Amino acid sequence: MSLPAQVAWWFLPFLVPLCFYVAYTDLARMRITNPTVLAIAGVFLVIGPFLYPFEAYLWQLAQLAIVLGVCMILNAAGGMGAGDAKFLAAAAPYVALGDMRLLMALFAAVLLAAYGTHRVARATALRNMAPTWDSWSTTGRKFPMGFALGPTLAIYLALAAVHGS
């Protein structure tokens, strides 16, 4: 993995709770909240300068701006939700470009698992454990993508902490 293990270890304790909160709020309310996305970006803004050389930090930060621009276009075209776009932008600085193929494969696996889990829970009595969640019925065919996006970032950082350079 291209992300240094030491960098991943520093980010993990801050981001794992935020990532799982993203999954929860998207399941419960079909929303990825602005304060959560700002907290994710804020962790990088505060801790990142201590973990990267300045030029590398700026390049990682540039990924946030680039992903935000692309995701805003996709959101305007109806290709993704605004919360998903904001989350992807806030998460972008944490990903090393050399790990992009790994991240895409990881996201595909997590997305399949999350989608299957959500659909089984929605169609069975498991939904009675959280009967007020918006993702069960009020969304029609929509899927709470934060349920896959949040865990993907958390798992990526955990893998980098163990297997990073």
Secondary structure by P-SEA (a helix, b strand, c coil): ccccaaaaaaaccccaaaaaaaaaaaaacccccaaaaaaaaaaaaacccccccaaaaaaaaaaaaaaaaaaaaaaaaccccaaaaaaaaaacccccccaaaaaaaaaaaaaaaaaaaaaaaaacccccccccccccccccccccccccaaaaaaaaaaaaaaccc
